[in-house]
Amino acid sequence: MTTLVTGAFGCIGSWVVRGLLADGERPVAFDLGDDPWRLRMIVGDDAAERVTLSRGDIADRDTVARAVQEHGVRRIIHLAAWQVPQCRHDPARGALINVVGTTNVFEAARASGGRVERVVYASSAAVFGPPSLYPPGPLRDDTPPQPTTHYGVYKVANEATARIYWEEHRIRSSGFRPQSVYGPGRDVGITATPTVAMKAAVLGRPFELRWGGSTDLIYVEDVARALIRAARATHDRARVYNLHGSSVALVDVVRVITTAWPAAKDLLTHVEQPMPFPTALDDRRYQRDLGPAPATALVDGVRRTLDEFARLHTAGRLDARELG
């Protein structure tokens, strides 16, 4: 069973590769980048030797199809995408990468003639709007989407694309909607702020979290686990799942960080400006179909992230380019 991971050099992609390697697989790592520094950080310095590298642009249909064909791919975990700030800066390019790129993945699966058994992809809770648009309480999987960003619109389109490929071509798929992913390797996007704050804490630098309010934080290894479970599942249709971690206010996230890392007590501040996304997700459908999968407690995920950053810092390997 060969698994192709697109966006393999990103945060979630690197954790998916780590999980597949731990299970004895040798995944195909598809990415446009030429420096897999996150992969080395999360998997180890020999990461590039333990995977099959396939360099390519997700927006190039022929390149994606060729990678699937040449490596005899049976499962695809699709993570290559632009984040909210990039899509806001260049919506046309964002649509090309996020929407056309996802369509290219499904086209490659269709062209395989049935060899590709399943496509698993990252959607996002950004398909939903802010809490003011919905009744109180965690949002269910079937809550109507009301995205307020280009990025969210693209994710809605991808979920519909997956449904059409099931209805017309019987391609099985699973999409996942995390809200705020945190953990080692998370450094790009609006919801990366809590992880960047943890890195700043370890480095002893002042840092202001650029948004406030509440969010649903989920540890990156939990997201990778969900994607891998879905890739190995036998369910049919095009399914979409919310992912739930810890629903928490950002002021409490700062408190958890500074409790675990007391030296950062006076270094971290936050702006009380809520994001236009949900504050809590209901993941009962995921737990029913692919669980039980208890989420990592926030205090444990923060502690693991801080410890990993400290280890990398001591070894002189902690990349902090996002801090300037």
Beta strands, then each sheet from edge to edge (+ up, - down):
strand 1: 3-6
strand 2: 28-31
strand 3: 52-55
strand 4: 75-78
strand 5: 118-122
strand 6: 173-177
strand 7: 180-182
strand 8: 207-209
strand 9: 214-219
strand 10: 238-242
strand 11: 246-249
strand 12: 268-270
sheet 1: 3+ 2+ 1+ 4+ 5+ 6+ 10+
sheet 2: 7+ 9+ 11-
sheet 3: 8+ 12+
end
